[in-house]
Amino acid sequence: MSPAERPAAIRAALEAAFAPLALEVVDDSHRHAGHAGARDGRGHFNVAIVSRRFAGMSPLARHRAVYAALGELMTTDIHALAIVARTPEEAG
């Protein structure tokens, strides 16, 4: 997949898994040019997601659920992923 297609693919996977009330996907790959992890062509992303499906989950469980939802993208297109995963009540 081309680097330009990655944010949309991440968004689609997370929307399908979590039906988020809010979702922001930011591609920060340009800030990591020359970084050892960027050499393989995979990207650096920040995700902020608000979903009712995170209710009752620990922060670690939420991150694991996001990684699972992204599946193969984690090995083919994403090098680094920063996650803020909250319930609607936490998001205020």
PDB file with one MODEL, atoms N, CA, C and O in Angstrom:
MODEL        1
ATOM      1  N   MET A   1       0.850  -1.165   0.000  1.00  0.00           N
ATOM      2  CA  MET A   1       0.000   0.000   0.000  1.00  0.00           C
ATOM      3  C   MET A   1       0.896   1.228   0.000  1.00  0.00           C
ATOM      4  O   MET A   1       1.977   1.222   0.588  1.00  0.00           O
ATOM      5  N   SER A   2       0.445   2.258  -0.652  1.00  0.00           N
ATOM      6  CA  SER A   2       1.249   3.480  -0.711  1.00  0.00           C
ATOM      7  C   SER A   2       1.134   4.232   0.617  1.00  0.00           C
ATOM      8  O   SER A   2       0.131   4.104   1.318  1.00  0.00           O
ATOM      9  N   PRO A   3       2.157   5.012   0.961  1.00  0.00           N
ATOM     10  CA  PRO A   3       2.098   5.793   2.204  1.00  0.00           C
ATOM     11  C   PRO A   3       0.857   6.695   2.280  1.00  0.00           C
ATOM     12  O   PRO A   3       0.322   6.910   3.367  1.00  0.00           O
ATOM     13  N   ALA A   4       0.405   7.212   1.165  1.00  0.00           N
ATOM     14  CA  ALA A   4      -0.762   8.091   1.163  1.00  0.00           C
ATOM     15  C   ALA A   4      -2.053   7.350   1.523  1.00  0.00           C
ATOM     16  O   ALA A   4      -3.006   7.964   2.001  1.00  0.00           O
ATOM     17  N   GLU A   5      -2.085   6.042   1.297  1.00  0.00           N
ATOM     18  CA  GLU A   5      -3.281   5.242   1.574  1.00  0.00           C
ATOM     19  C   GLU A   5      -3.368   4.759   3.021  1.00  0.00           C
ATOM     20  O   GLU A   5      -4.433   4.339   3.473  1.00  0.00           O
ATOM     21  N   ARG A   6      -2.265   4.818   3.736  1.00  0.00           N
ATOM     22  CA  ARG A   6      -2.210   4.240   5.082  1.00  0.00           C
ATOM     23  C   ARG A   6      -3.189   4.863   6.074  1.00  0.00           C
ATOM     24  O   ARG A   6      -3.890   4.114   6.755  1.00  0.00           O
ATOM     25  N   PRO A   7      -3.279   6.186   6.197  1.00  0.00           N
ATOM     26  CA  PRO A   7      -4.224   6.733   7.181  1.00  0.00           C
ATOM     27  C   PRO A   7      -5.664   6.271   6.938  1.00  0.00           C
ATOM     28  O   PRO A   7      -6.387   5.980   7.891  1.00  0.00           O
ATOM     29  N   ALA A   8      -6.078   6.204   5.694  1.00  0.00           N
ATOM     30  CA  ALA A   8      -7.441   5.751   5.384  1.00  0.00           C
ATOM     31  C   ALA A   8      -7.626   4.283   5.747  1.00  0.00           C
ATOM     32  O   ALA A   8      -8.695   3.895   6.219  1.00  0.00           O
ATOM     33  N   ALA A   9      -6.603   3.464   5.534  1.00  0.00           N
ATOM     34  CA  ALA A   9      -6.693   2.045   5.885  1.00  0.00           C
ATOM     35  C   ALA A   9      -6.765   1.866   7.398  1.00  0.00           C
ATOM     36  O   ALA A   9      -7.513   1.022   7.893  1.00  0.00           O
ATOM     37  N   ILE A  10      -5.991   2.658   8.128  1.00  0.00           N
ATOM     38  CA  ILE A  10      -6.035   2.612   9.597  1.00  0.00           C
ATOM     39  C   ILE A  10      -7.413   3.036  10.075  1.00  0.00           C
ATOM     40  O   ILE A  10      -8.013   2.383  10.929  1.00  0.00           O
ATOM     41  N   ARG A  11      -7.909   4.126   9.523  1.00  0.00           N
ATOM     42  CA  ARG A  11      -9.235   4.635   9.890  1.00  0.00           C
ATOM     43  C   ARG A  11     -10.307   3.575   9.623  1.00  0.00           C
ATOM     44  O   ARG A  11     -11.153   3.325  10.482  1.00  0.00           O
ATOM     45  N   ALA A  12     -10.281   2.962   8.462  1.00  0.00           N
ATOM     46  CA  ALA A  12     -11.293   1.961   8.104  1.00  0.00           C
ATOM     47  C   ALA A  12     -11.265   0.772   9.068  1.00  0.00           C
ATOM     48  O   ALA A  12     -12.317   0.297   9.497  1.00  0.00           O
ATOM     49  N   ALA A  13     -10.082   0.298   9.405  1.00  0.00           N
ATOM     50  CA  ALA A  13      -9.964  -0.847  10.312  1.00  0.00           C
ATOM     51  C   ALA A  13     -10.498  -0.501  11.697  1.00  0.00           C
ATOM     52  O   ALA A  13     -11.194  -1.308  12.314  1.00  0.00           O
ATOM     53  N   LEU A  14     -10.176   0.690  12.188  1.00  0.00           N
ATOM     54  CA  LEU A  14     -10.628   1.087  13.520  1.00  0.00           C
ATOM     55  C   LEU A  14     -12.124   1.383  13.545  1.00  0.00           C
ATOM     56  O   LEU A  14     -12.793   1.082  14.534  1.00  0.00           O
ATOM     57  N   GLU A  15     -12.653   1.961  12.485  1.00  0.00           N
ATOM     58  CA  GLU A  15     -14.097   2.207  12.416  1.00  0.00           C
ATOM     59  C   GLU A  15     -14.866   0.886  12.419  1.00  0.00           C
ATOM     60  O   GLU A  15     -15.899   0.765  13.078  1.00  0.00           O
ATOM     61  N   ALA A  16     -14.364  -0.090  11.690  1.00  0.00           N
ATOM     62  CA  ALA A  16     -15.034  -1.390  11.623  1.00  0.00           C
ATOM     63  C   ALA A  16     -15.014  -2.102  12.977  1.00  0.00           C
ATOM     64  O   ALA A  16     -15.989  -2.755  13.349  1.00  0.00           O
ATOM     65  N   ALA A  17     -13.930  -1.981  13.699  1.00  0.00           N
ATOM     66  CA  ALA A  17     -13.777  -2.704  14.962  1.00  0.00           C
ATOM     67  C   ALA A  17     -14.444  -2.014  16.146  1.00  0.00           C
ATOM     68  O   ALA A  17     -14.940  -2.685  17.050  1.00  0.00           O
ATOM     69  N   PHE A  18     -14.462  -0.681  16.154  1.00  0.00           N
ATOM     70  CA  PHE A  18     -14.866   0.032  17.360  1.00  0.00           C
ATOM     71  C   PHE A  18     -16.064   0.968  17.211  1.00  0.00           C
ATOM     72  O   PHE A  18     -16.530   1.501  18.218  1.00  0.00           O
ATOM     73  N   ALA A  19     -16.576   1.189  16.020  1.00  0.00           N
ATOM     74  CA  ALA A  19     -17.668   2.150  15.809  1.00  0.00           C
ATOM     75  C   ALA A  19     -17.410   3.408  16.640  1.00  0.00           C
ATOM     76  O   ALA A  19     -18.239   3.774  17.473  1.00  0.00           O
ATOM     77  N   PRO A  20     -16.285   4.067  16.428  1.00  0.00           N
ATOM     78  CA  PRO A  20     -15.908   5.181  17.301  1.00  0.00           C
ATOM     79  C   PRO A  20     -16.830   6.392  17.182  1.00  0.00           C
ATOM     80  O   PRO A  20     -17.394   6.677  16.126  1.00  0.00           O
ATOM     81  N   LEU A  21     -16.959   7.086  18.302  1.00  0.00           N
ATOM     82  CA  LEU A  21     -17.699   8.341  18.328  1.00  0.00           C
ATOM     83  C   LEU A  21     -16.795   9.474  17.857  1.00  0.00           C
ATOM     84  O   LEU A  21     -17.272  10.495  17.362  1.00  0.00           O
ATOM     85  N   ALA A  22     -15.495   9.286  18.012  1.00  0.00           N
ATOM     86  CA  ALA A  22     -14.491  10.235  17.523  1.00  0.00           C
ATOM     87  C   ALA A  22     -13.247   9.433  17.159  1.00  0.00           C
ATOM     88  O   ALA A  22     -12.889   8.475  17.844  1.00  0.00           O
ATOM     89  N   LEU A  23     -12.601   9.833  16.081  1.00  0.00           N
ATOM     90  CA  LEU A  23     -11.397   9.148  15.634  1.00  0.00           C
ATOM     91  C   LEU A  23     -10.511  10.131  14.892  1.00  0.00           C
ATOM     92  O   LEU A  23     -10.948  10.805  13.959  1.00  0.00           O
ATOM     93  N   GLU A  24      -9.262  10.202  15.323  1.00  0.00           N
ATOM     94  CA  GLU A  24      -8.271  11.034  14.641  1.00  0.00           C
ATOM     95  C   GLU A  24      -7.060  10.163  14.348  1.00  0.00           C
ATOM     96  O   GLU A  24      -6.531   9.499  15.240  1.00  0.00           O
ATOM     97  N   VAL A  25      -6.633  10.169  13.114  1.00  0.00           N
ATOM     98  CA  VAL A  25      -5.442   9.443  12.681  1.00  0.00           C
ATOM     99  C   VAL A  25      -4.488  10.468  12.089  1.00  0.00           C
ATOM    100  O   VAL A  25      -4.816  11.139  11.110  1.00  0.00           O
ATOM    101  N   VAL A  26      -3.315  10.588  12.681  1.00  0.00           N
ATOM    102  CA  VAL A  26      -2.319  11.556  12.215  1.00  0.00           C
ATOM    103  C   VAL A  26      -1.081  10.804  11.763  1.00  0.00           C
ATOM    104  O   VAL A  26      -0.519  10.002  12.508  1.00  0.00           O
ATOM    105  N   ASP A  27      -0.664  11.071  10.538  1.00  0.00           N
ATOM    106  CA  ASP A  27       0.555  10.479   9.984  1.00  0.00           C
ATOM    107  C   ASP A  27       1.728  11.391  10.325  1.00  0.00           C
ATOM    108  O   ASP A  27       1.845  12.495   9.794  1.00  0.00           O
ATOM    109  N   ASP A  28       2.591  10.916  11.212  1.00  0.00           N
ATOM    110  CA  ASP A  28       3.775  11.671  11.622  1.00  0.00           C
ATOM    111  C   ASP A  28       5.048  11.128  10.987  1.00  0.00           C
ATOM    112  O   ASP A  28       6.149  11.410  11.461  1.00  0.00           O
ATOM    113  N   SER A  29       4.905  10.365   9.937  1.00  0.00           N
ATOM    114  CA  SER A  29       6.065   9.723   9.310  1.00  0.00           C
ATOM    115  C   SER A  29       7.123  10.733   8.877  1.00  0.00           C
ATOM    116  O   SER A  29       8.320  10.468   8.986  1.00  0.00           O
ATOM    117  N   HIS A  30       6.683  11.888   8.389  1.00  0.00           N
ATOM    118  CA  HIS A  30       7.633  12.903   7.911  1.00  0.00           C
ATOM    119  C   HIS A  30       8.563  13.387   9.029  1.00  0.00           C
ATOM    120  O   HIS A  30       9.674  13.844   8.760  1.00  0.00           O
ATOM    121  N   ARG A  31       8.113  13.288  10.262  1.00  0.00           N
ATOM    122  CA  ARG A  31       8.927  13.731  11.398  1.00  0.00           C
ATOM    123  C   ARG A  31      10.001  12.715  11.764  1.00  0.00           C
ATOM    124  O   ARG A  31      10.862  12.999  12.596  1.00  0.00           O
ATOM    125  N   HIS A  32       9.960  11.536  11.151  1.00  0.00           N
ATOM    126  CA  HIS A  32      10.892  10.466  11.489  1.00  0.00           C
ATOM    127  C   HIS A  32      11.783  10.073  10.314  1.00  0.00           C
ATOM    128  O   HIS A  32      12.413   9.016  10.341  1.00  0.00           O
ATOM    129  N   ALA A  33      11.840  10.905   9.299  1.00  0.00           N
ATOM    130  CA  ALA A  33      12.701  10.619   8.138  1.00  0.00           C
ATOM    131  C   ALA A  33      14.130  10.440   8.625  1.00  0.00           C
ATOM    132  O   ALA A  33      14.641  11.252   9.396  1.00  0.00           O
ATOM    133  N   GLY A  34      14.764   9.381   8.171  1.00  0.00           N
ATOM    134  CA  GLY A  34      16.130   9.090   8.575  1.00  0.00           C
ATOM    135  C   GLY A  34      16.222   8.247   9.828  1.00  0.00           C
ATOM    136  O   GLY A  34      17.295   7.731  10.141  1.00  0.00           O
ATOM    137  N   HIS A  35      15.130   8.095  10.552  1.00  0.00           N
ATOM    138  CA  HIS A  35      15.078   7.262  11.754  1.00  0.00           C
ATOM    139  C   HIS A  35      15.249   5.804  11.335  1.00  0.00           C
ATOM    140  O   HIS A  35      14.754   5.396  10.285  1.00  0.00           O
ATOM    141  N   ALA A  36      15.941   5.032  12.145  1.00  0.00           N
ATOM    142  CA  ALA A  36      16.202   3.634  11.799  1.00  0.00           C
ATOM    143  C   ALA A  36      14.915   2.872  11.474  1.00  0.00           C
ATOM    144  O   ALA A  36      14.894   2.058  10.551  1.00  0.00           O
ATOM    145  N   GLY A  37      13.857   3.129  12.217  1.00  0.00           N
ATOM    146  CA  GLY A  37      12.598   2.433  11.986  1.00  0.00           C
ATOM    147  C   GLY A  37      11.889   2.858  10.723  1.00  0.00           C
ATOM    148  O   GLY A  37      11.005   2.150  10.240  1.00  0.00           O
ATOM    149  N   ALA A  38      12.260   3.998  10.181  1.00  0.00           N
ATOM    150  CA  ALA A  38      11.618   4.490   8.962  1.00  0.00           C
ATOM    151  C   ALA A  38      12.263   3.921   7.707  1.00  0.00           C
ATOM    152  O   ALA A  38      11.711   4.046   6.614  1.00  0.00           O
ATOM    153  N   ARG A  39      13.398   3.315   7.851  1.00  0.00           N
ATOM    154  CA  ARG A  39      14.131   2.797   6.679  1.00  0.00           C
ATOM    155  C   ARG A  39      13.378   1.706   5.929  1.00  0.00           C
ATOM    156  O   ARG A  39      13.543   1.543   4.720  1.00  0.00           O
ATOM    157  N   ASP A  40      12.549   0.962   6.655  1.00  0.00           N
ATOM    158  CA  ASP A  40      11.826  -0.129   5.989  1.00  0.00           C
ATOM    159  C   ASP A  40      10.571   0.360   5.277  1.00  0.00           C
ATOM    160  O   ASP A  40       9.844  -0.436   4.683  1.00  0.00           O
ATOM    161  N   GLY A  41      10.314   1.669   5.332  1.00  0.00           N
ATOM    162  CA  GLY A  41       9.190   2.244   4.606  1.00  0.00           C
ATOM    163  C   GLY A  41       7.883   2.284   5.361  1.00  0.00           C
ATOM    164  O   GLY A  41       6.904   2.849   4.875  1.00  0.00           O
ATOM    165  N   ARG A  42       7.849   1.686   6.555  1.00  0.00           N
ATOM    166  CA  ARG A  42       6.605   1.727   7.339  1.00  0.00           C
ATOM    167  C   ARG A  42       6.476   3.078   8.025  1.00  0.00           C
ATOM    168  O   ARG A  42       7.468   3.791   8.183  1.00  0.00           O
ATOM    169  N   GLY A  43       5.261   3.438   8.435  1.00  0.00           N
ATOM    170  CA  GLY A  43       4.996   4.773   8.953  1.00  0.00           C
ATOM    171  C   GLY A  43       4.857   4.883  10.454  1.00  0.00           C
ATOM    172  O   GLY A  43       4.761   3.887  11.172  1.00  0.00           O
ATOM    173  N   HIS A  44       4.849   6.138  10.910  1.00  0.00           N
ATOM    174  CA  HIS A  44       4.655   6.508  12.310  1.00  0.00           C
ATOM    175  C   HIS A  44       3.318   7.246  12.415  1.00  0.00           C
ATOM    176  O   HIS A  44       3.078   8.215  11.695  1.00  0.00           O
ATOM    177  N   PHE A  45       2.450   6.779  13.316  1.00  0.00           N
ATOM    178  CA  PHE A  45       1.106   7.335  13.411  1.00  0.00           C
ATOM    179  C   PHE A  45       0.700   7.604  14.851  1.00  0.00           C
ATOM    180  O   PHE A  45       1.177   6.960  15.785  1.00  0.00           O
ATOM    181  N   ASN A  46      -0.200   8.579  15.002  1.00  0.00           N
ATOM    182  CA  ASN A  46      -0.860   8.860  16.271  1.00  0.00           C
ATOM    183  C   ASN A  46      -2.349   8.634  16.059  1.00  0.00           C
ATOM    184  O   ASN A  46      -2.924   9.098  15.075  1.00  0.00           O
ATOM    185  N   VAL A  47      -2.964   7.920  16.989  1.00  0.00           N
ATOM    186  CA  VAL A  47      -4.390   7.635  16.914  1.00  0.00           C
ATOM    187  C   VAL A  47      -5.044   8.081  18.221  1.00  0.00           C
ATOM    188  O   VAL A  47      -4.582   7.729  19.306  1.00  0.00           O
ATOM    189  N   ALA A  48      -6.109   8.849  18.108  1.00  0.00           N
ATOM    190  CA  ALA A  48      -6.960   9.192  19.245  1.00  0.00           C
ATOM    191  C   ALA A  48      -8.347   8.668  18.906  1.00  0.00           C
ATOM    192  O   ALA A  48      -8.936   9.050  17.895  1.00  0.00           O
ATOM    193  N   ILE A  49      -8.867   7.784  19.764  1.00  0.00           N
ATOM    194  CA  ILE A  49     -10.135   7.122  19.463  1.00  0.00           C
ATOM    195  C   ILE A  49     -11.013   7.105  20.708  1.00  0.00           C
ATOM    196  O   ILE A  49     -10.545   6.847  21.817  1.00  0.00           O
ATOM    197  N   VAL A  50     -12.290   7.385  20.502  1.00  0.00           N
ATOM    198  CA  VAL A  50     -13.286   7.353  21.571  1.00  0.00           C
ATOM    199  C   VAL A  50     -14.342   6.330  21.162  1.00  0.00           C
ATOM    200  O   VAL A  50     -14.969   6.451  20.109  1.00  0.00           O
ATOM    201  N   SER A  51     -14.527   5.322  22.012  1.00  0.00           N
ATOM    202  CA  SER A  51     -15.498   4.280  21.690  1.00  0.00           C
ATOM    203  C   SER A  51     -16.101   3.708  22.969  1.00  0.00           C
ATOM    204  O   SER A  51     -15.421   3.578  23.986  1.00  0.00           O
ATOM    205  N   ARG A  52     -17.382   3.371  22.902  1.00  0.00           N
ATOM    206  CA  ARG A  52     -18.051   2.702  24.024  1.00  0.00           C
ATOM    207  C   ARG A  52     -17.458   1.318  24.262  1.00  0.00           C
ATOM    208  O   ARG A  52     -17.554   0.781  25.366  1.00  0.00           O
ATOM    209  N   ARG A  53     -16.856   0.753  23.251  1.00  0.00           N
ATOM    210  CA  ARG A  53     -16.311  -0.607  23.366  1.00  0.00           C
ATOM    211  C   ARG A  53     -15.099  -0.692  24.298  1.00  0.00           C
ATOM    212  O   ARG A  53     -14.670  -1.790  24.652  1.00  0.00           O
ATOM    213  N   PHE A  54     -14.554   0.438  24.692  1.00  0.00           N
ATOM    214  CA  PHE A  54     -13.427   0.428  25.623  1.00  0.00           C
ATOM    215  C   PHE A  54     -13.874   0.368  27.085  1.00  0.00           C
ATOM    216  O   PHE A  54     -13.042   0.224  27.981  1.00  0.00           O
ATOM    217  N   ALA A  55     -15.175   0.477  27.328  1.00  0.00           N
ATOM    218  CA  ALA A  55     -15.685   0.444  28.702  1.00  0.00           C
ATOM    219  C   ALA A  55     -15.266  -0.856  29.387  1.00  0.00           C
ATOM    220  O   ALA A  55     -15.409  -1.943  28.827  1.00  0.00           O
ATOM    221  N   GLY A  56     -14.753  -0.724  30.592  1.00  0.00           N
ATOM    222  CA  GLY A  56     -14.344  -1.891  31.374  1.00  0.00           C
ATOM    223  C   GLY A  56     -12.991  -2.466  31.005  1.00  0.00           C
ATOM    224  O   GLY A  56     -12.550  -3.441  31.613  1.00  0.00           O
ATOM    225  N   MET A  57     -12.325  -1.881  30.019  1.00  0.00           N
ATOM    226  CA  MET A  57     -11.018  -2.377  29.590  1.00  0.00           C
ATOM    227  C   MET A  57      -9.902  -1.546  30.218  1.00  0.00           C
ATOM    228  O   MET A  57     -10.019  -0.327  30.345  1.00  0.00           O
ATOM    229  N   SER A  58      -8.836  -2.206  30.602  1.00  0.00           N
ATOM    230  CA  SER A  58      -7.664  -1.494  31.098  1.00  0.00           C
ATOM    231  C   SER A  58      -6.981  -0.789  29.924  1.00  0.00           C
ATOM    232  O   SER A  58      -7.233  -1.132  28.769  1.00  0.00           O
ATOM    233  N   PRO A  59      -6.126   0.184  30.206  1.00  0.00           N
ATOM    234  CA  PRO A  59      -5.394   0.835  29.105  1.00  0.00           C
ATOM    235  C   PRO A  59      -4.623  -0.171  28.249  1.00  0.00           C
ATOM    236  O   PRO A  59      -4.608  -0.052  27.024  1.00  0.00           O
ATOM    237  N   LEU A  60      -3.994  -1.146  28.870  1.00  0.00           N
ATOM    238  CA  LEU A  60      -3.240  -2.143  28.114  1.00  0.00           C
ATOM    239  C   LEU A  60      -4.168  -2.958  27.216  1.00  0.00           C
ATOM    240  O   LEU A  60      -3.834  -3.232  26.064  1.00  0.00           O
ATOM    241  N   ALA A  61      -5.320  -3.341  27.735  1.00  0.00           N
ATOM    242  CA  ALA A  61      -6.280  -4.113  26.939  1.00  0.00           C
ATOM    243  C   ALA A  61      -6.788  -3.289  25.761  1.00  0.00           C
ATOM    244  O   ALA A  61      -7.004  -3.827  24.675  1.00  0.00           O
ATOM    245  N   ARG A  62      -6.978  -2.001  25.965  1.00  0.00           N
ATOM    246  CA  ARG A  62      -7.417  -1.129  24.878  1.00  0.00           C
ATOM    247  C   ARG A  62      -6.364  -1.076  23.775  1.00  0.00           C
ATOM    248  O   ARG A  62      -6.691  -1.164  22.591  1.00  0.00           O
ATOM    249  N   HIS A  63      -5.110  -0.932  24.165  1.00  0.00           N
ATOM    250  CA  HIS A  63      -4.032  -0.887  23.174  1.00  0.00           C
ATOM    251  C   HIS A  63      -3.944  -2.209  22.419  1.00  0.00           C
ATOM    252  O   HIS A  63      -3.776  -2.227  21.200  1.00  0.00           O
ATOM    253  N   ARG A  64      -4.056  -3.296  23.140  1.00  0.00           N
ATOM    254  CA  ARG A  64      -4.025  -4.607  22.483  1.00  0.00           C
ATOM    255  C   ARG A  64      -5.177  -4.759  21.511  1.00  0.00           C
ATOM    256  O   ARG A  64      -5.009  -5.333  20.435  1.00  0.00           O
ATOM    257  N   ALA A  65      -6.338  -4.254  21.874  1.00  0.00           N
ATOM    258  CA  ALA A  65      -7.504  -4.331  20.984  1.00  0.00           C
ATOM    259  C   ALA A  65      -7.277  -3.501  19.717  1.00  0.00           C
ATOM    260  O   ALA A  65      -7.656  -3.921  18.623  1.00  0.00           O
ATOM    261  N   VAL A  66      -6.666  -2.336  19.862  1.00  0.00           N
ATOM    262  CA  VAL A  66      -6.360  -1.505  18.694  1.00  0.00           C
ATOM    263  C   VAL A  66      -5.357  -2.232  17.796  1.00  0.00           C
ATOM    264  O   VAL A  66      -5.543  -2.294  16.581  1.00  0.00           O
ATOM    265  N   TYR A  67      -4.292  -2.782  18.394  1.00  0.00           N
ATOM    266  CA  TYR A  67      -3.303  -3.529  17.606  1.00  0.00           C
ATOM    267  C   TYR A  67      -3.972  -4.688  16.872  1.00  0.00           C
ATOM    268  O   TYR A  67      -3.696  -4.925  15.696  1.00  0.00           O
ATOM    269  N   ALA A  68      -4.850  -5.410  17.567  1.00  0.00           N
ATOM    270  CA  ALA A  68      -5.534  -6.549  16.942  1.00  0.00           C
ATOM    271  C   ALA A  68      -6.415  -6.082  15.784  1.00  0.00           C
ATOM    272  O   ALA A  68      -6.467  -6.732  14.740  1.00  0.00           O
ATOM    273  N   ALA A  69      -7.100  -4.966  15.966  1.00  0.00           N
ATOM    274  CA  ALA A  69      -7.969  -4.445  14.902  1.00  0.00           C
ATOM    275  C   ALA A  69      -7.168  -4.051  13.666  1.00  0.00           C
ATOM    276  O   ALA A  69      -7.645  -4.180  12.539  1.00  0.00           O
ATOM    277  N   LEU A  70      -5.951  -3.573  13.888  1.00  0.00           N
ATOM    278  CA  LEU A  70      -5.112  -3.164  12.761  1.00  0.00           C
ATOM    279  C   LEU A  70      -4.443  -4.353  12.088  1.00  0.00           C
ATOM    280  O   LEU A  70      -3.984  -4.252  10.950  1.00  0.00           O
ATOM    281  N   GLY A  71      -4.389  -5.464  12.780  1.00  0.00           N
ATOM    282  CA  GLY A  71      -3.917  -6.716  12.206  1.00  0.00           C
ATOM    283  C   GLY A  71      -2.623  -6.610  11.426  1.00  0.00           C
ATOM    284  O   GLY A  71      -1.608  -6.149  11.949  1.00  0.00           O
ATOM    285  N   GLU A  72      -2.660  -7.032  10.187  1.00  0.00           N
ATOM    286  CA  GLU A  72      -1.480  -7.091   9.332  1.00  0.00           C
ATOM    287  C   GLU A  72      -0.851  -5.720   9.079  1.00  0.00           C
ATOM    288  O   GLU A  72       0.346  -5.632   8.807  1.00  0.00           O
ATOM    289  N   LEU A  73      -1.641  -4.657   9.166  1.00  0.00           N
ATOM    290  CA  LEU A  73      -1.072  -3.315   8.983  1.00  0.00           C
ATOM    291  C   LEU A  73       0.073  -3.064   9.968  1.00  0.00           C
ATOM    292  O   LEU A  73       1.003  -2.314   9.673  1.00  0.00           O
ATOM    293  N   MET A  74      -0.005  -3.701  11.142  1.00  0.00           N
ATOM    294  CA  MET A  74       1.039  -3.511  12.153  1.00  0.00           C
ATOM    295  C   MET A  74       2.380  -4.090  11.691  1.00  0.00           C
ATOM    296  O   MET A  74       3.432  -3.644  12.150  1.00  0.00           O
ATOM    297  N   THR A  75       2.356  -5.048  10.816  1.00  0.00           N
ATOM    298  CA  THR A  75       3.615  -5.640  10.350  1.00  0.00           C
ATOM    299  C   THR A  75       4.022  -5.168   8.960  1.00  0.00           C
ATOM    300  O   THR A  75       5.191  -5.266   8.588  1.00  0.00           O
ATOM    301  N   THR A  76       3.058  -4.653   8.188  1.00  0.00           N
ATOM    302  CA  THR A  76       3.373  -4.259   6.819  1.00  0.00           C
ATOM    303  C   THR A  76       3.475  -2.754   6.604  1.00  0.00           C
ATOM    304  O   THR A  76       4.232  -2.309   5.741  1.00  0.00           O
ATOM    305  N   ASP A  77       2.727  -1.960   7.372  1.00  0.00           N
ATOM    306  CA  ASP A  77       2.635  -0.533   7.082  1.00  0.00           C
ATOM    307  C   ASP A  77       2.890   0.399   8.263  1.00  0.00           C
ATOM    308  O   ASP A  77       3.140   1.589   8.069  1.00  0.00           O
ATOM    309  N   ILE A  78       2.828  -0.130   9.484  1.00  0.00           N
ATOM    310  CA  ILE A  78       2.982   0.716  10.674  1.00  0.00           C
ATOM    311  C   ILE A  78       4.244   0.312  11.424  1.00  0.00           C
ATOM    312  O   ILE A  78       4.402  -0.843  11.821  1.00  0.00           O
ATOM    313  N   HIS A  79       5.134   1.273  11.611  1.00  0.00           N
ATOM    314  CA  HIS A  79       6.335   1.022  12.419  1.00  0.00           C
ATOM    315  C   HIS A  79       6.090   1.430  13.871  1.00  0.00           C
ATOM    316  O   HIS A  79       6.458   0.705  14.795  1.00  0.00           O
ATOM    317  N   ALA A  80       5.467   2.593  14.066  1.00  0.00           N
ATOM    318  CA  ALA A  80       5.207   3.103  15.408  1.00  0.00           C
ATOM    319  C   ALA A  80       3.794   3.654  15.475  1.00  0.00           C
ATOM    320  O   ALA A  80       3.301   4.280  14.537  1.00  0.00           O
ATOM    321  N   LEU A  81       3.148   3.398  16.626  1.00  0.00           N
ATOM    322  CA  LEU A  81       1.766   3.825  16.793  1.00  0.00           C
ATOM    323  C   LEU A  81       1.570   4.332  18.214  1.00  0.00           C
ATOM    324  O   LEU A  81       1.736   3.584  19.177  1.00  0.00           O
ATOM    325  N   ALA A  82       1.221   5.592  18.338  1.00  0.00           N
ATOM    326  CA  ALA A  82       0.862   6.174  19.634  1.00  0.00           C
ATOM    327  C   ALA A  82      -0.655   6.165  19.720  1.00  0.00           C
ATOM    328  O   ALA A  82      -1.337   6.588  18.787  1.00  0.00           O
ATOM    329  N   ILE A  83      -1.186   5.681  20.847  1.00  0.00           N
ATOM    330  CA  ILE A  83      -2.635   5.474  20.981  1.00  0.00           C
ATOM    331  C   ILE A  83      -3.161   6.196  22.218  1.00  0.00           C
ATOM    332  O   ILE A  83      -2.597   6.089  23.308  1.00  0.00           O
ATOM    333  N   VAL A  84      -4.243   6.925  22.026  1.00  0.00           N
ATOM    334  CA  VAL A  84      -5.054   7.439  23.128  1.00  0.00           C
ATOM    335  C   VAL A  84      -6.437   6.858  22.893  1.00  0.00           C
ATOM    336  O   VAL A  84      -7.133   7.256  21.960  1.00  0.00           O
ATOM    337  N   ALA A  85      -6.835   5.913  23.740  1.00  0.00           N
ATOM    338  CA  ALA A  85      -8.112   5.207  23.590  1.00  0.00           C
ATOM    339  C   ALA A  85      -8.959   5.474  24.831  1.00  0.00           C
ATOM    340  O   ALA A  85      -8.581   5.103  25.942  1.00  0.00           O
ATOM    341  N   ARG A  86     -10.112   6.122  24.632  1.00  0.00           N
ATOM    342  CA  ARG A  86     -10.952   6.508  25.755  1.00  0.00           C
ATOM    343  C   ARG A  86     -12.416   6.134  25.518  1.00  0.00           C
ATOM    344  O   ARG A  86     -12.854   5.949  24.383  1.00  0.00           O
ATOM    345  N   THR A  87     -13.146   6.029  26.607  1.00  0.00           N
ATOM    346  CA  THR A  87     -14.600   5.872  26.533  1.00  0.00           C
ATOM    347  C   THR A  87     -15.197   7.270  26.374  1.00  0.00           C
ATOM    348  O   THR A  87     -14.511   8.266  26.603  1.00  0.00           O
ATOM    349  N   PRO A  88     -16.470   7.349  25.983  1.00  0.00           N
ATOM    350  CA  PRO A  88     -17.105   8.670  25.878  1.00  0.00           C
ATOM    351  C   PRO A  88     -17.086   9.434  27.211  1.00  0.00           C
ATOM    352  O   PRO A  88     -16.916  10.654  27.229  1.00  0.00           O
ATOM    353  N   GLU A  89     -17.260   8.719  28.309  1.00  0.00           N
ATOM    354  CA  GLU A  89     -17.239   9.369  29.624  1.00  0.00           C
ATOM    355  C   GLU A  89     -15.875   9.953  29.941  1.00  0.00           C
ATOM    356  O   GLU A  89     -15.784  11.033  30.525  1.00  0.00           O
ATOM    357  N   GLU A  90     -14.825   9.263  29.567  1.00  0.00           N
ATOM    358  CA  GLU A  90     -13.458   9.759  29.802  1.00  0.00           C
ATOM    359  C   GLU A  90     -13.123  10.940  28.897  1.00  0.00           C
ATOM    360  O   GLU A  90     -12.365  11.833  29.274  1.00  0.00           O
ATOM    361  N   ALA A  91     -13.691  10.930  27.716  1.00  0.00           N
ATOM    362  CA  ALA A  91     -13.410  11.995  26.747  1.00  0.00           C
ATOM    363  C   ALA A  91     -14.113  13.293  27.133  1.00  0.00           C
ATOM    364  O   ALA A  91     -13.706  14.384  26.733  1.00  0.00           O
ATOM    365  N   GLY A  92     -15.174  13.148  27.919  1.00  0.00           N
ATOM    366  CA  GLY A  92     -15.902  14.317  28.391  1.00  0.00           C
ATOM    367  C   GLY A  92     -16.657  14.965  27.327  1.00  0.00           C
ATOM    368  O   GLY A  92     -17.327  15.969  27.569  1.00  0.00           O
TER     369      GLY A  92
ENDMDL
END
